[in-house]
Amino acid sequence: MVTLHCIGYFIGASVIAATSASFLPRVDSPRSQLTTDALVAMNHPMPSPIPSLVRSLDLPDGQANAVLNVFSDYPTVDEFLTGKSEDGSMLTSAACAVLKLILGETKVNSKPVNATLTDDNWSQTCWKSPSCVVLAESKKDVSVAMKIIKFLKLKFATRSGGHSPNPGWSSIGEDGILIDLQKLNVISVSDDKKVASIGPGQKWGEVYEALDPHELSVIGGRIPQVGVGGLILGGGFFHFSGKYGLAADNVKDFEVVLADGFVVNANTDSNSDLFWALKGGGPNFGIVTKFDMYTVPVHKIWYTVSVYSSDNAVTCIDAFANWQQTASSDSKATVAMIIGLDSITLGFLYAEPEAPPNIFAAFDNLPSPLAVAVPPTTGTVNILSQILASTSSSEPMRHDYRGISSDVDAQLYKDVYAIWKEKATAVHAETGANMTFVLQPITAGLTAASNAAGGNPMGIPEKTHQWWTTLVDWTAAADDAAVRAVPIAVTDTMKQLSKERGLDVPFIFTNDASRDQNPIASYGAANVQKLKEVAEKYDPGSVFQNQQSGGFLLKDL
């Protein structure tokens, strides 16, 4: 513990105040048994707040003195904190130096930050160089970082898998600190095999691989390279969410570091309001350092994937809408349809080793595919994950998403597709950008499963509808505005047409939302108000609202 060693900080200050411009001298040893309060009264009408920070870190005496010495190397920090200076330029540098001293050289990478860390984000739109990266290996590491960040009022970002393409969501520039969670990558299964404990640093492909020998799975991400943390906090849509709900609905317990560094657990019995809020409420409440998730008995599944000519887009869309209206009520079945400029990929999945004969009959009259990429197969969630991983390009690019929802209507789908194709083709010719047109089938079973698990704040309508999204890839930053203008125009058009035709669904899926969208606002006024109340309760200083560099934040509502 920090004890009377802290008082040396004040004694030294009075000794050299007359001869040194430095407000904070170095501390080499304790010099008195006077209380800190007494020394403060003698030496400084406005005492330095730094010793109180050091005490809160619960450090051994020697390390506490070393931290005070580090702060003494940055005199403008104390001058800024005590109101003697308006120069706060060294706050972040001082914090990084202190974090390196406390956590160790291997856990803090300071500027110039290693490029392998700054470029670890999936999208080049998020490649930024922070003042330092905290490579947290425990909840205590995260707690220490948050205490210092909160105290010094520093900007920060948190990175789990780094798969968000939104600038600032999991990256930050030189004015801030990046807390990287990728070394929090524990995964274990309870003795009864009902719960998997998963660190936020895991990626979903790794999770499925670890659970495969147990013949189990969890409801997680469909793309294996996506990180655990961000996906769950945004909801998390899985192949079989129609039966089991979203990934967030399948969390039993969240281990959370709050803004003040205090660690709590959120579940149905403890901090139940926080538990509810974290199931889709984003990064507004704390940093989750462990997810305990219910396992599901989904191991052997049936799937097949075929590729069609883009000339068959209208036919495929008609079949997709027909399937939504006639057969999607079977919660074990799902269809993935991804329309590109050159081809269409159709995937059919069933959460059993064999699919019923007619479950995908709506697609029987499609023309012959260009290729059967994956023949009808009884495999595992892990094998399917590996197949999907093999189709992803590792080439660094700029990326963006965008999302919007509507009721089921083939004509709406086709009208929006025609607009998308025209615009996507033109911008591809101009910039080389590639875009997809994706209709995601959502059934009433998804919301029913969510409600059965205690509910979440997302306000998803309990009916069959669709979540449209697009993935956009391009290379040049100079083309950002031109490329992003296409999905913006498409979603605006879909919203307009949906409203005109009585097909509007106001919900926006957070995991698919672009930087300028406001998905949490679509959760409904009552849920938004409750989320704000939870945030105020667990973060009364609004650290996650005002100091976090990005994310879909409640302050923006």
C-alpha positions as CSV (number, residue, x, y, z in Angstrom):
1,M,0.0,0.0,0.0
2,V,1.0,3.6,-0.5
3,T,1.6,4.9,3.1
4,L,3.6,7.8,4.5
5,H,6.1,7.5,1.6
6,C,3.7,9.8,-0.3
7,I,4.4,12.7,2.1
8,G,8.0,12.9,0.8
9,Y,6.4,14.3,-2.4
10,F,5.2,17.4,-0.5
11,I,8.3,17.9,1.7
12,G,10.5,17.8,-1.3
13,A,8.3,20.3,-3.0
14,S,8.7,22.9,-0.2
15,V,12.5,22.3,0.0
16,I,13.2,23.2,-3.7
17,A,10.3,25.5,-4.5
18,A,12.5,28.5,-4.2
19,T,15.3,27.2,-6.5
20,S,13.5,25.0,-9.0
21,A,10.7,25.6,-11.5
22,S,9.7,22.0,-11.0
23,F,6.6,21.6,-8.9
24,L,7.3,17.9,-8.4
25,P,10.7,16.8,-7.1
26,R,11.9,13.3,-7.2
27,V,11.2,11.2,-4.1
28,D,14.0,9.0,-2.8
29,S,12.9,8.2,0.7
30,P,10.3,9.1,3.4
31,R,11.4,12.1,5.4
32,S,8.8,12.6,8.1
33,Q,5.9,11.0,10.0
34,L,3.7,14.0,9.5
35,T,0.3,13.3,7.9
36,T,-0.3,14.1,4.3
37,D,-3.0,16.5,5.3
38,A,-0.7,18.4,7.6
39,L,2.0,18.7,4.9
40,V,-0.6,19.8,2.4
41,A,-1.7,22.6,4.7
42,M,1.9,23.7,5.3
43,N,3.1,23.6,1.8
44,H,0.3,24.1,-0.8
45,P,-3.0,25.9,-0.6
46,M,-4.0,23.8,-3.6
47,P,-2.5,20.4,-2.9
48,S,-1.4,18.2,-5.7
49,P,-4.0,15.5,-6.5
50,I,-1.4,13.1,-7.7
51,P,-0.7,11.3,-4.4
52,S,-4.4,10.4,-4.1
53,L,-4.2,8.8,-7.6
54,V,-1.1,6.8,-6.5
55,R,-2.9,5.7,-3.3
56,S,-5.9,4.5,-5.4
57,L,-3.6,2.3,-7.4
58,D,-2.8,0.2,-4.3
59,L,1.0,-0.1,-5.1
60,P,3.8,-1.3,-2.9
61,D,5.7,1.6,-1.3
62,G,8.7,1.4,-3.5
63,Q,6.7,1.3,-6.7
64,A,4.5,4.2,-5.4
65,N,7.5,6.3,-4.9
66,A,8.8,5.4,-8.4
67,V,5.5,6.5,-9.8
68,L,5.7,9.9,-8.0
69,N,9.2,10.3,-9.4
70,V,7.9,9.7,-12.9
71,F,5.3,12.4,-12.4
72,S,8.0,14.7,-11.2
73,D,9.6,14.3,-14.6
74,Y,6.5,16.0,-16.1
75,P,6.1,19.1,-13.9
76,T,3.5,20.7,-16.2
77,V,1.1,17.8,-15.3
78,D,0.9,18.9,-11.7
79,E,0.7,22.5,-12.7
80,F,-2.2,21.7,-15.0
81,L,-4.0,19.6,-12.4
82,T,-3.6,22.3,-9.7
83,G,-4.7,25.1,-12.0
84,K,-1.3,26.8,-12.2
85,S,-1.0,26.2,-15.9
86,E,-3.3,25.6,-18.9
87,D,-0.7,23.3,-20.5
88,G,-2.0,19.8,-20.5
89,S,0.1,18.6,-23.4
90,M,2.2,16.2,-21.4
91,L,-0.7,14.4,-19.6
92,T,-0.9,11.4,-22.0
93,S,2.9,11.0,-22.1
94,A,3.1,11.0,-18.3
95,A,0.3,8.5,-18.1
96,C,2.0,6.2,-20.6
97,A,5.3,6.4,-18.6
98,V,3.5,5.6,-15.4
99,L,1.6,2.7,-17.0
100,K,4.9,1.3,-18.3
101,L,6.4,1.5,-14.8
102,I,3.5,-0.2,-13.1
103,L,2.5,-2.8,-15.7
104,G,6.0,-3.5,-17.1
105,E,7.8,-2.9,-20.4
106,T,6.1,-5.8,-22.2
107,K,2.6,-4.5,-21.5
108,V,2.9,-0.9,-22.7
109,N,4.2,0.1,-26.1
110,S,4.9,3.8,-26.2
111,K,5.3,6.1,-29.2
112,P,6.6,5.6,-31.7
113,V,4.1,2.7,-31.3
114,N,5.1,-0.5,-33.2
115,A,3.4,-0.6,-36.6
116,T,2.3,-4.2,-36.1
117,L,0.0,-2.8,-33.3
118,T,-1.3,0.2,-35.0
119,D,-2.0,-1.8,-38.2
120,D,-3.6,-4.7,-36.4
121,N,-7.1,-3.3,-37.0
122,W,-8.9,-5.0,-39.9
123,S,-9.7,-1.8,-41.8
124,Q,-7.1,0.8,-42.8
125,T,-9.7,3.5,-41.9
126,C,-8.7,2.6,-38.3
127,W,-5.0,2.6,-38.6
128,K,-3.9,5.3,-36.1
129,S,-0.9,5.7,-33.8
130,P,-1.8,6.3,-30.2
131,S,0.5,7.8,-27.5
132,C,0.8,4.2,-26.2
133,V,-0.9,0.8,-26.3
134,V,-1.7,-1.0,-23.1
135,L,-1.5,-4.7,-23.9
136,A,-3.7,-5.9,-21.0
137,E,-3.2,-9.4,-19.7
138,S,-5.6,-9.3,-16.8
139,K,-8.6,-7.4,-15.4
140,K,-6.2,-5.7,-13.0
141,D,-4.2,-4.3,-15.9
142,V,-7.4,-2.8,-17.4
143,S,-8.4,-1.5,-13.9
144,V,-5.0,0.3,-13.5
145,A,-5.3,1.8,-16.9
146,M,-8.8,3.1,-16.4
147,K,-8.0,4.6,-13.0
148,I,-5.2,6.7,-14.6
149,I,-7.2,7.5,-17.7
150,K,-10.2,8.7,-15.6
151,F,-8.0,10.7,-13.1
152,L,-6.1,12.5,-15.8
153,K,-9.2,12.9,-18.1
154,L,-7.4,11.3,-21.0
155,K,-8.9,10.2,-24.3
156,F,-8.9,6.4,-24.9
157,A,-10.1,3.6,-27.1
158,T,-10.6,-0.1,-26.4
159,R,-9.8,-2.9,-28.9
160,S,-11.0,-6.4,-28.8
161,G,-10.6,-7.9,-32.2
162,G,-10.4,-4.6,-34.1
163,H,-12.9,-5.6,-36.8
164,S,-15.0,-2.4,-36.7
165,P,-14.2,-0.3,-39.8
166,N,-15.5,2.9,-38.0
167,P,-12.6,5.3,-37.2
168,G,-12.0,5.7,-33.5
169,W,-14.2,2.8,-32.4
170,S,-11.1,0.6,-31.7
171,S,-8.3,3.0,-32.5
172,I,-7.1,6.4,-31.4
173,G,-4.4,8.9,-32.4
174,E,-1.5,10.5,-30.5
175,D,-3.8,12.3,-28.1
176,G,-4.9,9.1,-26.4
177,I,-4.3,5.6,-25.1
178,L,-5.4,2.4,-26.7
179,I,-6.3,-0.5,-24.3
180,D,-5.8,-3.6,-26.3
181,L,-7.6,-6.7,-25.0
182,Q,-6.2,-9.4,-27.4
183,K,-4.1,-11.0,-24.7
184,L,-7.2,-11.6,-22.6
185,N,-7.8,-14.7,-24.7
186,V,-8.8,-17.3,-22.1
187,I,-11.3,-19.9,-23.1
188,S,-12.5,-22.7,-20.8
189,V,-15.5,-25.0,-20.4
190,S,-17.2,-25.7,-17.1
191,D,-17.2,-29.2,-15.8
192,D,-20.9,-29.7,-16.7
193,K,-20.1,-28.2,-20.2
194,K,-23.0,-25.7,-19.9
195,V,-20.8,-22.6,-19.8
196,A,-17.8,-21.4,-21.8
197,S,-15.7,-18.6,-20.3
198,I,-14.3,-16.5,-23.1
199,G,-11.9,-13.6,-23.0
200,P,-12.6,-10.5,-25.2
201,G,-9.3,-11.1,-27.0
202,Q,-10.5,-14.2,-28.7
203,K,-11.8,-14.3,-32.2
204,W,-14.8,-16.4,-33.1
205,G,-12.9,-18.9,-35.3
206,E,-10.7,-19.6,-32.3
207,V,-13.7,-20.0,-30.0
208,Y,-15.3,-22.6,-32.3
209,E,-12.1,-24.5,-32.7
210,A,-11.6,-24.7,-28.9
211,L,-15.2,-25.9,-28.3
212,D,-15.2,-28.4,-31.2
213,P,-13.5,-31.3,-29.2
214,H,-16.3,-30.9,-26.6
215,E,-18.9,-31.2,-29.4
216,L,-20.4,-27.9,-28.4
217,S,-20.7,-24.4,-29.7
218,V,-21.8,-20.9,-28.6
219,I,-23.9,-18.3,-30.3
220,G,-21.3,-16.0,-31.7
221,G,-20.1,-14.4,-34.9
222,R,-20.4,-15.8,-38.4
223,I,-17.1,-14.3,-39.6
224,P,-14.3,-16.2,-37.8
225,Q,-11.9,-13.2,-37.9
226,V,-14.3,-11.0,-35.8
227,G,-13.4,-10.4,-32.2
228,V,-15.6,-11.6,-29.3
229,G,-16.0,-8.3,-27.4
230,G,-17.3,-5.8,-29.9
231,L,-19.6,-8.3,-31.5
232,I,-21.4,-9.3,-28.3
233,L,-21.7,-5.7,-27.1
234,G,-23.4,-4.8,-30.4
235,G,-25.7,-7.8,-30.2
236,G,-24.1,-10.5,-32.3
237,F,-26.0,-12.2,-35.1
238,F,-25.3,-15.9,-35.7
239,H,-26.4,-18.4,-38.3
240,F,-29.0,-19.8,-35.9
241,S,-30.1,-16.7,-34.0
242,G,-33.6,-17.5,-35.1
243,K,-33.6,-20.3,-32.6
244,Y,-31.2,-19.2,-29.9
245,G,-31.3,-15.4,-30.1
246,L,-28.3,-13.1,-30.4
247,A,-24.9,-13.7,-29.0
248,A,-25.5,-11.2,-26.3
249,D,-28.7,-13.1,-25.2
250,N,-26.5,-16.1,-24.5
251,V,-24.2,-14.5,-22.0
252,K,-24.6,-15.7,-18.5
253,D,-22.2,-13.3,-16.9
254,F,-20.2,-10.2,-17.8
255,E,-17.0,-9.4,-15.9
256,V,-16.7,-5.6,-16.2
257,V,-14.1,-3.0,-15.4
258,L,-16.0,0.3,-14.6
259,A,-14.7,3.8,-15.2
260,D,-13.3,4.1,-11.7
261,G,-11.4,0.8,-12.2
262,F,-13.7,-1.2,-9.9
263,V,-14.4,-4.7,-11.2
264,V,-18.0,-6.0,-11.0
265,N,-19.9,-9.0,-12.4
266,A,-23.2,-8.4,-14.2
267,N,-25.7,-11.2,-14.4
268,T,-29.3,-11.9,-13.5
269,D,-28.6,-11.9,-9.8
270,S,-26.0,-9.1,-9.5
271,N,-26.1,-5.7,-11.2
272,S,-28.9,-7.0,-13.3
273,D,-29.6,-3.6,-14.9
274,L,-26.0,-3.5,-16.2
275,F,-26.4,-7.1,-17.4
276,W,-29.4,-6.0,-19.5
277,A,-27.7,-2.9,-20.8
278,L,-24.5,-4.7,-21.9
279,K,-26.6,-7.0,-24.2
280,G,-26.4,-4.7,-27.2
281,G,-25.9,-1.4,-25.5
282,G,-22.3,-1.0,-26.8
283,P,-19.3,0.5,-25.0
284,N,-21.2,2.9,-22.8
285,F,-20.8,1.2,-19.4
286,G,-17.4,-0.4,-18.9
287,I,-14.8,-2.6,-20.4
288,V,-15.8,-6.3,-20.4
289,T,-12.8,-8.5,-19.5
290,K,-14.6,-11.9,-19.6
291,F,-17.8,-13.3,-21.0
292,D,-19.4,-16.5,-19.5
293,M,-21.6,-17.8,-22.3
294,Y,-24.1,-20.6,-22.3
295,T,-23.1,-23.4,-24.7
296,V,-25.6,-24.8,-27.2
297,P,-25.8,-28.4,-28.4
298,V,-25.1,-27.4,-32.0
299,H,-22.2,-29.4,-33.3
300,K,-23.0,-31.4,-36.4
301,I,-24.9,-29.2,-38.9
302,W,-25.9,-29.4,-42.6
303,Y,-24.8,-26.8,-45.1
304,T,-24.2,-26.1,-48.8
305,V,-22.9,-23.1,-50.7
306,S,-23.4,-22.3,-54.4
307,V,-22.4,-19.4,-56.6
308,Y,-24.7,-18.0,-59.3
309,S,-24.3,-15.4,-62.0
310,S,-25.2,-11.9,-61.1
311,D,-27.6,-12.0,-64.0
312,N,-29.7,-14.2,-61.8
313,A,-30.0,-11.6,-59.0
314,V,-33.7,-10.8,-59.5
315,T,-34.6,-14.5,-59.6
316,C,-32.6,-15.1,-56.4
317,I,-34.2,-12.2,-54.6
318,D,-37.7,-13.5,-55.5
319,A,-36.8,-16.9,-54.1
320,F,-35.3,-15.4,-51.0
321,A,-38.4,-13.4,-50.3
322,N,-40.6,-16.4,-51.0
323,W,-38.6,-18.5,-48.5
324,Q,-38.9,-15.8,-45.9
325,Q,-42.7,-15.8,-46.2
326,T,-43.2,-19.6,-46.4
327,A,-40.5,-21.5,-44.7
328,S,-38.3,-19.3,-42.5
329,S,-40.4,-20.1,-39.4
330,D,-38.3,-23.3,-39.0
331,S,-35.8,-21.7,-36.6
332,K,-33.1,-24.2,-37.3
333,A,-32.9,-23.1,-41.0
334,T,-31.2,-20.0,-42.4
335,V,-30.2,-18.7,-45.8
336,A,-27.2,-16.4,-46.5
337,M,-27.4,-14.5,-49.7
338,I,-24.6,-12.2,-50.7
339,I,-25.0,-10.4,-54.0
340,G,-21.8,-8.9,-55.6
341,L,-21.2,-7.1,-58.8
342,D,-20.0,-10.3,-60.6
343,S,-21.7,-13.1,-58.7
344,I,-24.2,-14.2,-56.1
345,T,-23.4,-16.5,-53.2
346,L,-26.2,-18.5,-51.7
347,G,-25.6,-20.5,-48.5
348,F,-28.2,-22.9,-47.0
349,L,-27.7,-24.0,-43.4
350,Y,-29.6,-26.2,-41.0
351,A,-28.8,-26.7,-37.3
352,E,-29.0,-30.5,-37.5
353,P,-26.9,-33.2,-39.3
354,E,-29.6,-33.4,-42.0
355,A,-32.0,-30.8,-43.4
356,P,-35.7,-31.6,-44.0
357,P,-36.3,-32.4,-47.7
358,N,-38.4,-29.3,-48.6
359,I,-37.1,-26.7,-46.2
360,F,-35.3,-24.8,-49.0
361,A,-37.8,-25.6,-51.7
362,A,-38.4,-21.9,-52.5
363,F,-35.0,-22.0,-54.3
364,D,-35.6,-25.2,-56.3
365,N,-36.4,-23.3,-59.6
366,L,-33.2,-21.3,-59.7
367,P,-31.0,-21.8,-62.8
368,S,-28.0,-24.0,-62.5
369,P,-25.2,-22.4,-60.4
370,L,-21.9,-21.3,-61.9
371,A,-20.3,-23.5,-59.2
372,V,-21.1,-25.5,-56.1
373,A,-18.5,-24.1,-53.8
374,V,-19.5,-26.4,-50.9
375,P,-21.6,-29.5,-51.8
376,P,-24.3,-30.6,-49.3
377,T,-22.3,-31.5,-46.2
378,T,-22.8,-32.7,-42.7
379,G,-20.0,-30.9,-40.9
380,T,-19.4,-28.9,-37.8
381,V,-19.6,-25.3,-36.8
382,N,-15.8,-25.2,-36.6
383,I,-15.4,-26.7,-40.1
384,L,-17.9,-24.2,-41.5
385,S,-15.9,-21.4,-39.8
386,Q,-12.7,-22.6,-41.4
387,I,-14.4,-22.6,-44.8
388,L,-15.5,-19.0,-44.3
389,A,-12.1,-18.0,-43.1
390,S,-10.5,-19.3,-46.3
391,T,-12.7,-17.1,-48.5
392,S,-11.6,-13.8,-46.8
393,S,-8.8,-11.7,-48.2
394,S,-5.9,-10.8,-45.9
395,E,-4.9,-7.8,-48.1
396,P,-5.1,-4.6,-46.1
397,M,-7.9,-2.4,-47.4
398,R,-10.3,0.3,-46.3
399,H,-13.7,-1.0,-45.3
400,D,-17.2,0.3,-44.3
401,Y,-20.5,-1.2,-43.4
402,R,-24.0,0.2,-43.4
403,G,-27.3,-1.2,-42.2
404,I,-31.1,-0.7,-42.4
405,S,-34.2,-2.9,-41.9
406,S,-37.5,-3.4,-43.6
407,D,-40.4,-5.8,-43.8
408,V,-40.3,-8.7,-46.2
409,D,-41.2,-7.5,-49.8
410,A,-39.7,-8.9,-53.0
411,Q,-40.5,-5.7,-55.0
412,L,-38.8,-3.5,-52.4
413,Y,-35.7,-5.7,-52.5
414,K,-35.6,-5.6,-56.3
415,D,-36.1,-1.9,-56.5
416,V,-33.4,-1.1,-54.0
417,Y,-31.1,-3.7,-55.7
418,A,-31.5,-1.9,-59.0
419,I,-30.4,1.4,-57.5
420,W,-27.6,-0.3,-55.6
421,K,-26.3,-2.0,-58.8
422,E,-26.2,1.2,-60.8
423,K,-24.4,3.2,-58.2
424,A,-22.0,0.4,-57.1
425,T,-21.1,-0.3,-60.7
426,A,-20.3,3.3,-61.3
427,V,-18.1,3.8,-58.2
428,H,-16.3,0.5,-59.0
429,A,-15.4,1.8,-62.4
430,E,-14.2,5.1,-60.9
431,T,-12.3,3.8,-57.8
432,G,-12.1,0.0,-58.0
433,A,-14.3,-0.3,-54.9
434,N,-16.2,-3.5,-54.4
435,M,-19.6,-3.7,-52.6
436,T,-22.1,-6.4,-51.6
437,F,-25.9,-6.3,-51.3
438,V,-26.9,-8.5,-48.4
439,L,-30.4,-9.4,-47.1
440,Q,-30.3,-11.0,-43.7
441,P,-33.4,-13.0,-42.8
442,I,-34.8,-12.2,-39.3
443,T,-37.6,-14.2,-37.8
444,A,-40.0,-13.7,-34.9
445,G,-38.1,-16.6,-33.2
446,L,-35.1,-14.4,-32.7
447,T,-36.9,-11.9,-30.5
448,A,-38.8,-14.7,-28.8
449,A,-35.5,-16.3,-27.9
450,S,-34.1,-13.0,-26.7
451,N,-37.1,-12.4,-24.5
452,A,-36.9,-16.0,-23.1
453,A,-33.3,-15.2,-22.1
454,G,-34.3,-12.1,-20.1
455,G,-34.5,-9.6,-22.9
456,N,-32.1,-7.0,-24.2
457,P,-32.3,-3.2,-24.9
458,M,-32.4,-3.5,-28.7
459,G,-36.1,-3.3,-29.3
460,I,-36.1,-5.8,-32.2
461,P,-39.6,-6.3,-33.5
462,E,-41.0,-9.8,-33.0
463,K,-41.9,-10.5,-36.6
464,T,-40.3,-11.8,-39.8
465,H,-38.3,-9.0,-41.5
466,Q,-34.8,-8.4,-42.9
467,W,-31.6,-6.5,-42.0
468,W,-30.0,-5.2,-45.1
469,T,-26.3,-4.5,-45.0
470,T,-23.3,-3.9,-47.3
471,L,-19.6,-4.5,-47.1
472,V,-17.6,-2.0,-49.0
473,D,-13.8,-2.5,-49.8
474,W,-11.5,0.1,-51.4
475,T,-7.9,1.2,-51.3
476,A,-7.4,4.9,-51.5
477,A,-8.2,7.4,-48.7
478,A,-8.9,10.0,-51.4
479,D,-11.9,7.9,-52.5
480,D,-13.5,7.7,-49.1
481,A,-16.3,10.2,-49.7
482,A,-17.2,8.9,-53.2
483,V,-17.2,5.3,-52.1
484,R,-19.2,5.9,-48.9
485,A,-21.8,8.0,-50.7
486,V,-23.1,4.9,-52.4
487,P,-24.3,2.9,-49.3
488,I,-25.5,6.2,-47.8
489,A,-27.7,6.8,-50.9
490,V,-28.9,3.2,-50.9
491,T,-30.0,3.2,-47.3
492,D,-31.7,6.6,-47.7
493,T,-33.6,5.2,-50.7
494,M,-34.6,2.0,-48.9
495,K,-35.8,4.1,-45.9
496,Q,-37.9,6.4,-48.2
497,L,-39.4,3.5,-50.2
498,S,-40.1,1.5,-47.1
499,K,-42.0,4.4,-45.5
500,E,-43.9,5.1,-48.7
501,R,-45.0,1.4,-49.0
502,G,-45.7,0.8,-45.3
503,L,-42.8,-1.5,-45.0
504,D,-40.5,0.5,-42.7
505,V,-38.8,-1.2,-39.7
506,P,-36.9,1.6,-37.8
507,F,-34.4,-0.8,-36.2
508,I,-30.7,-0.5,-37.2
509,F,-28.4,-3.4,-36.2
510,T,-25.4,-2.0,-34.3
511,N,-22.9,-4.5,-35.7
512,D,-23.8,-3.4,-39.2
513,A,-24.0,0.4,-38.6
514,S,-21.7,2.9,-40.1
515,R,-20.0,5.8,-38.3
516,D,-22.6,8.4,-39.1
517,Q,-25.6,6.2,-38.2
518,N,-27.3,6.1,-34.8
519,P,-28.4,2.6,-34.2
520,I,-29.0,2.9,-30.4
521,A,-31.6,5.6,-31.2
522,S,-33.5,2.9,-33.0
523,Y,-33.9,0.8,-29.8
524,G,-37.0,2.8,-28.8
525,A,-37.4,5.8,-26.4
526,A,-38.0,3.7,-23.3
527,N,-35.0,1.5,-23.8
528,V,-32.8,4.5,-24.6
529,Q,-33.9,6.2,-21.4
530,K,-33.2,3.1,-19.3
531,L,-29.7,2.8,-21.0
532,K,-28.9,6.4,-20.0
533,E,-30.0,5.7,-16.4
534,V,-27.8,2.6,-16.3
535,A,-24.8,4.6,-17.7
536,E,-25.3,7.3,-15.1
537,K,-25.4,4.8,-12.3
538,Y,-22.3,2.9,-13.2
539,D,-20.3,5.8,-14.8
540,P,-21.5,9.0,-13.0
541,G,-18.5,10.9,-14.3
542,S,-19.5,10.1,-17.9
543,V,-15.9,8.8,-18.6
544,F,-17.1,6.5,-21.3
545,Q,-19.2,9.2,-22.9
546,N,-16.7,12.1,-22.8
547,Q,-13.2,10.5,-22.9
548,Q,-13.8,7.5,-25.2
549,S,-12.7,8.3,-28.7
550,G,-15.6,6.6,-30.5
551,G,-18.4,4.2,-30.5
552,F,-22.2,4.5,-30.6
553,L,-22.4,6.6,-27.5
554,L,-25.5,7.6,-25.5
555,K,-24.3,11.2,-25.3
556,D,-25.0,11.5,-29.1
557,L,-28.7,10.7,-28.6
